[in-house]
Amino acid sequence: MRLSTKGRYGARAMLDLALNFGKEPVLLRDIATRQEVSEKYLEHSMSSLRNAGLVRSIRGARGGYILAKPPSEIRLSEIMEVLEGSMAPVECVDDPEVCHRADLCVTRDIWEKMKEAIDNILESTTLEDLAERYKDKESSNAIIYNI
């Protein structure tokens, strides 16, 4: 199972907004530059995230995007649900009716456990958690000069 670029880039854009939470609205082109992704491509993800109520767009000269609520209140599961849909690796996990073997299928049991594990990780991770991880990594990669 692989996440699409929409999910990966959208999560990075949301992290960028979390890192800038409480400041001025962030221009999409600035997010695209920092995250090294196409601005045009990000527009689609941000539109979906805005429609889901996770971000707000502000028009005008001082406009841009901001998170609709604090980073501590936005779970990665919400972002992925909007951008990717279900995290089930196979369709029968979400809808056993698509396969007449669903009740007897032992591999489906494994796929269900995979989905549950992924969902648990995404549900237990907030944008604030990601921002803290980012800051930790950033500080551990800082160059220290001794004179």
Buried (B, 14 or more C-beta within 10 A) or exposed (E): EEBEEBBBBBBBBBBBBBBBBEEEBBBBEBBBEBBEBEBEBBEBBBEBBBEBEBBBBEEEEEBBBBBBBEBEEBBBBBBBBBBBEBBBBBEBBBEBEEBEEEEEBEEBEEBBEBBEEBBEEBEEBBBBBBBEEBEEEEEEEEEEEEE
